[in-house]
Amino acid sequence: MENHVFVKIKDEMRTGVILEEILDNNLVKYRVQLDSGEECVVDSSRISKYKVEENYVTDLNGRKENFANTPSKRNAITYYNPRAKKWQTQNYIDLDNIIVAPMVRRNEKTGEFEYALCYKQNPATMKNNQYNGILLEVPIFSIMDVTDLSEEEIENILDEQCMQIYGENYFANRKLQDIQTPVSQSFTNQLATFKVVAVHYDENSNLNWYPISTLPDYINKSKEKPFSSLQTIYALELLNLMYKEDIDKAKAPFEFSIKNINKQENYKTKEISPNKYRFGIEDIIIYGENGEELYDTYATSKDSVQCILTRKNKDGHIQIGLSKQQRSPFISDKNFDEYLYEVSAGMVENGEDFRESAVREAREETGYKINKENLKHLGGPIILSLATQELSDFYLCEIDLNELYGNQELDEQENIENMQWFDLDKLDLENLHSPLPTKYAILKTIQYYKELELENKKKYEERYIEDDFEK
């Protein structure tokens, strides 16, 4: 436990520092010096590393506003930042967890596997003209807590929600297959669990079904125009790996044509918490066809960039740089601690393009000075989460093993440890304690080096054949 803690004295939460741990008849107690200068002895039940105030948001001046009567739950969490050496408060929306469930079926007429996509309108995209307010997503279902539910309970929830959303039971003869343990969503405490759902063939289904061979084409098209969130793209990347053999032997890929769907223009917004560091909170009221108000809350954010640093060690193995970062929403989450392993990432500042931002973030968070000409584009820009308008672009930079680095240049609210190097082929991507953007970055990095290896092998074989022919 950190030395800096909250202590419950009567009904009041006060801050202080643990001076000593005391064992009293097998009961652990702590001697604490409060910030006011007083000392007290308390048991562990009266000590906490953080304080969460539910349904409150703290503005830039420290003022609080009560949101107990609104549909979306917003929390303010106060915790100690050891790097800044002070207590600080950050706001976040308490979101439901989700199950990302790409559906697969075998077409009885063609014999080919197919996957489903559906059109979704999300309040966070309504003000962004490049999406036209519409996203093309795999089925995603809200769920309060994924980790405490049995497989049968999850199946029942999926059945119920699918009936409500799609109007018919797609899960007859279904089979669930885990493809990813719960993973955190960027800066929120929302968790996503990825499951493939195999469903029976139904040519009358109102989902949009596409041949499995179109997966690489669809994933690549997302780089040109982001019609999907990172949740969907990551799920399709995993699906792409699972069905690689079927994809490789398929015929020419199908080309997507995105339908032109009218954008809902009738809405108004109210800023709740301004964007001070990473994101703010905004309410949106959409007016339906009959004038009824449809109320929602979402996070507003600048665009961001993910910068992946790699190198070859003395044995020629590829290593990737990851840093431990403190993320405030996860301090109070039982599934995570407040530190997550992440690649260098940050917000695109005014006047910067994505590449310039990647160079700056790498320097500030790791101390390495890289050139934007050396950046390789791996994916994006992609919507990081359905809870935000934030776009993120993904870049890779290969650095020399003996490259020197300077000191970190972190913002006051950041708590990021010095970067560590990990062998890429030994990373357990499924169980790595990282948010989804970092997992996607690692997945794309693995794919990049596999493709590079195949390309080099092909060039070597072609050169060998030419040399042999000349002889």
Order of alpha helices (4+ residues) and beta strands (2+ residues): beta-beta-beta-beta-beta-beta-beta-beta-beta-beta-beta-beta-beta-beta-beta-alpha-beta-beta-beta-alpha-alpha-alpha-beta-beta-beta-beta-beta-beta-beta-alpha-beta-beta-beta-alpha
